[in-house]
Amino acid sequence: MYNRLRSLYSANWGMGKIAARIIYRGVFLPRITYAAEIWSEGTKLLKSQKKLLSAQRTPLLAITSAYATSSTNCLATVAGTLPLDLEIRFQALKRAQSRLRISVEAFTDRTDELMTEWQTRYESTEKAVGLRR
């Protein structure tokens, strides 16, 4: 789906970074995170993480205008968004908290754990992000 929308973009014409971010947040994320509370535990599997990060890579490249050799974890950081597996778990936490299944304190604690996991991943990534001008 995102690739079809992305095909409207070229380096010199078409969809810009702002439009790419709007499509990512308004179309891509809601479709991916739909029913996240049901399958969020599956995102802890390495195979699932690789698939999700692979799906997220194209939108992040469009948002950041980074080189294709950039690390996906670094791209997420530069784009100001969570890696997709962590985003799914975050959305599941938000829904659980809004339905009063977990307390605000538990939501805060688990969100902090997600941020710590993201930080650990970022620090373990060896590739740097190269942005195009």
Backbone hydrogen bonds in HBPLUS format (Angstrom, degrees):
<---DONOR---> <-ACCEPTOR-->    atom                        ^
c    i                          cat <-CA-CA->   ^        H-A-AA   ^      H-
h    n   atom  resd res      DA  || num        DHA   H-A  angle D-A-AA Bond
n    s   type  num  typ     dist DA aas  dist angle  dist       angle   num
A0005-LEU N   A0001-MET O   3.22 MM   4  6.63 160.1  2.26 149.9 154.4     1
A0006-ARG N   A0002-TYR O   2.70 MM   4  5.85 150.0  1.79 148.6 159.0     2
A0007-SER N   A0003-ASN O   2.93 MM   4  6.05 133.0  2.16 138.6 148.7     3
A0008-LEU N   A0005-LEU O   3.19 MM   3  5.75 162.3  2.22 111.7 117.2     4
A0009-TYR N   A0006-ARG O   2.86 MM   3  5.45 150.4  1.95 126.5 128.5     5
A0010-SER N   A0013-TRP O   2.87 MM   3  5.19 148.3  1.97 167.4 159.4     6
A0020-ALA N   A0016-GLY O   2.97 MM   4  6.19 155.6  2.03 148.8 156.5     7
A0021-ARG N   A0017-LYS O   2.94 MM   4  6.18 153.2  2.02 147.0 153.5     8
A0022-ILE N   A0018-ILE O   2.97 MM   4  6.24 156.2  2.02 148.4 155.1     9
A0023-ILE N   A0019-ALA O   2.95 MM   4  6.16 164.6  1.97 153.3 156.6    10
A0024-TYR N   A0020-ALA O   2.94 MM   4  6.06 154.3  2.01 142.1 149.9    11
A0025-ARG N   A0021-ARG O   2.89 MM   4  6.11 167.6  1.91 153.4 155.7    12
A0026-GLY N   A0022-ILE O   2.74 MM   4  5.66 153.9  1.81 147.4 156.0    13
A0027-VAL N   A0023-ILE O   2.85 MM   4  5.24 150.9  1.94 136.0 141.2    14
A0028-PHE N   A0023-ILE O   3.10 MM   5  6.49 160.8  2.14 151.9 157.9    15
A0029-LEU N   A0024-TYR O   2.88 MM   5  6.07 168.2  1.89 171.3 171.7    16
A0031-ARG N   A0027-VAL O   3.34 MM   4  6.38 154.0  2.42 142.5 149.4    17
A0032-ILE N   A0028-PHE O   3.02 MM   4  6.25 159.1  2.07 156.5 162.9    18
A0033-THR N   A0029-LEU O   2.81 MM   4  5.83 166.2  1.83 162.2 165.8    19
A0036-ALA N   A0033-THR O   3.00 MM   3  4.98 132.5  2.23 142.0 130.4    20
A0038-ILE N   A0035-ALA O   3.03 MM   3  5.63 151.1  2.12 115.4 123.4    21
A0040-SER N   A0036-ALA O   2.83 MM   4  5.29 118.5  2.21 157.7 163.8    22
A0042-GLY N   A0039-TRP O   3.13 MM   3  5.55 138.7  2.31 108.3 118.9    23
A0043-THR N   A0040-SER O   3.08 MM   3  5.45 153.9  2.15 108.3 116.2    24
A0044-LYS N   A0041-GLU O   3.23 MM   3  5.81 166.7  2.25 114.8 118.3    25
A0045-LEU N   A0042-GLY O   3.30 MM   3  5.82 165.7  2.32 111.7 115.9    26
A0049-GLN N   A0045-LEU O   2.98 MM   4  6.29 160.2  2.02 154.8 160.9    27
A0050-LYS N   A0046-LEU O   3.01 MM   4  6.24 159.7  2.05 151.2 155.6    28
A0051-LYS N   A0047-LYS O   3.15 MM   4  6.40 160.6  2.19 146.2 151.1    29
A0052-LEU N   A0048-SER O   2.91 MM   4  6.12 167.1  1.92 156.9 160.4    30
A0053-LEU N   A0049-GLN O   2.88 MM   4  5.99 165.9  1.90 153.4 157.6    31
A0054-SER N   A0050-LYS O   2.95 MM   4  6.00 147.6  2.05 140.8 150.0    32
A0055-ALA N   A0051-LYS O   3.03 MM   4  6.33 150.5  2.12 144.9 152.4    33
A0056-GLN N   A0052-LEU O   2.99 MM   4  6.23 140.8  2.14 142.7 154.0    34
A0057-ARG N   A0053-LEU O   3.06 MM   4  6.07 129.2  2.32 139.7 150.8    35
A0060-LEU N   A0056-GLN O   3.14 MM   4  6.32 161.6  2.18 156.6 162.4    36
A0061-LEU N   A0057-ARG O   2.91 MM   4  6.16 152.6  1.98 155.3 163.1    37
A0062-ALA N   A0058-THR O   3.10 MM   4  6.37 154.0  2.17 149.4 156.3    38
A0063-ILE N   A0059-PRO O   2.92 MM   4  6.17 151.9  2.00 147.9 155.9    39
A0064-THR N   A0060-LEU O   2.94 MM   4  6.00 160.7  1.98 149.2 153.7    40
A0065-SER N   A0061-LEU O   2.88 MM   4  5.41 143.8  2.01 138.7 146.7    41
A0132-ARG N   A0065-SER O   3.13 MM  67  5.98 165.3  2.15 147.3 151.8    42
A0067-TYR N   A0130-GLY O   2.88 MM  63  5.67 151.5  1.96 164.6 174.0    43
A0070-SER N   A0067-TYR O   3.10 MM   3  5.65 166.7  2.12 120.5 122.9    44
A0075-LEU N   A0071-SER O   2.89 MM   4  6.19 151.3  1.98 147.2 156.2    45
A0076-ALA N   A0072-THR O   3.01 MM   4  6.27 157.1  2.06 150.8 155.0    46
A0077-THR N   A0073-ASN O   3.31 MM   4  6.56 152.3  2.40 138.2 145.0    47
A0078-VAL N   A0074-CYS O   2.94 MM   4  6.25 164.8  1.96 156.8 160.1    48
A0079-ALA N   A0075-LEU O   2.84 MM   4  5.98 156.1  1.89 151.5 158.6    49
A0080-GLY N   A0076-ALA O   3.02 MM   4  6.06 116.7  2.44 132.6 147.1    50
A0081-THR N   A0076-ALA O   2.99 MM   5  5.24 166.8  2.01 156.8 157.2    51
A0080-GLY N   A0077-THR O   3.10 MM   3  5.10 144.7  2.23  96.9 107.6    52
A0086-LEU N   A0083-PRO O   2.97 MM   3  5.45 121.2  2.32 112.1 126.6    53
A0087-GLU N   A0083-PRO O   2.88 MM   4  6.10 150.6  1.96 152.4 161.6    54
A0088-ILE N   A0084-LEU O   2.98 MM   4  6.16 154.7  2.04 148.6 153.7    55
A0089-ARG N   A0085-ASP O   3.25 MM   4  6.49 158.3  2.30 138.9 144.2    56
A0090-PHE N   A0086-LEU O   2.84 MM   4  6.03 149.6  1.93 143.8 153.0    57
A0091-GLN N   A0087-GLU O   2.87 MM   4  6.10 160.4  1.90 150.3 155.0    58
A0092-ALA N   A0088-ILE O   2.99 MM   4  6.23 152.5  2.07 144.7 152.4    59
A0093-LEU N   A0089-ARG O   2.98 MM   4  6.22 150.8  2.07 141.6 149.4    60
A0094-LYS N   A0090-PHE O   2.89 MM   4  6.22 158.8  1.93 152.7 158.5    61
A0095-ARG N   A0091-GLN O   3.00 MM   4  6.21 160.5  2.04 148.4 153.0    62
A0096-ALA N   A0092-ALA O   2.95 MM   4  6.14 157.0  2.01 145.4 152.2    63
A0097-GLN N   A0093-LEU O   2.89 MM   4  6.08 158.1  1.94 152.7 158.5    64
A0098-SER N   A0094-LYS O   2.88 MM   4  6.06 155.1  1.94 146.4 153.7    65
A0099-ARG N   A0095-ARG O   3.03 MM   4  6.17 138.6  2.20 140.8 150.7    66
A0101-ARG N   A0096-ALA O   2.80 MM   5  5.11 159.3  1.85 166.3 160.3    67
A0100-LEU N   A0097-GLN O   3.03 MM   3  4.87 158.0  2.08 103.3 107.4    68
A0107-PHE N   A0103-SER O   2.92 MM   4  6.19 156.7  1.97 147.7 154.6    69
A0108-THR N   A0104-VAL O   2.90 MM   4  6.13 158.8  1.95 147.5 152.9    70
A0109-ASP N   A0105-GLU O   2.91 MM   4  6.13 161.6  1.94 149.6 154.6    71
A0110-ARG N   A0106-ALA O   2.92 MM   4  6.07 166.5  1.94 152.2 155.5    72
A0111-THR N   A0107-PHE O   2.90 MM   4  6.00 151.4  1.98 145.9 154.5    73
A0112-ASP N   A0108-THR O   2.94 MM   4  6.12 154.9  2.00 146.3 153.1    74
A0113-GLU N   A0109-ASP O   3.01 MM   4  6.34 145.8  2.13 141.1 150.7    75
A0114-LEU N   A0110-ARG O   3.00 MM   4  6.32 151.4  2.08 143.4 150.4    76
A0115-MET N   A0111-THR O   2.99 MM   4  6.32 157.0  2.04 150.0 156.1    77
A0116-THR N   A0112-ASP O   2.92 MM   4  6.15 151.7  2.00 145.7 153.5    78
A0117-GLU N   A0113-GLU O   2.94 MM   4  6.19 155.7  2.00 147.0 153.5    79
A0118-TRP N   A0114-LEU O   2.92 MM   4  6.20 155.8  1.98 148.0 154.7    80
A0119-GLN N   A0115-MET O   2.91 MM   4  6.13 159.6  1.95 146.7 152.1    81
A0120-THR N   A0116-THR O   2.93 MM   4  6.14 158.2  1.97 149.1 154.9    82
A0121-ARG N   A0117-GLU O   2.99 MM   4  6.25 159.2  2.04 148.8 154.0    83
A0122-TYR N   A0118-TRP O   2.93 MM   4  6.17 163.3  1.96 152.9 157.6    84
A0123-GLU N   A0119-GLN O   2.95 MM   4  6.15 162.7  1.98 152.1 156.3    85
A0124-SER N   A0120-THR O   3.09 MM   4  6.23 136.2  2.29 140.1 151.3    86
A0124-SER N   A0121-ARG O   3.15 MM   3  5.16 129.9  2.41  95.2 108.6    87
A0125-THR N   A0122-TYR O   3.22 MM   3  5.33 157.2  2.28 103.4 110.3    88
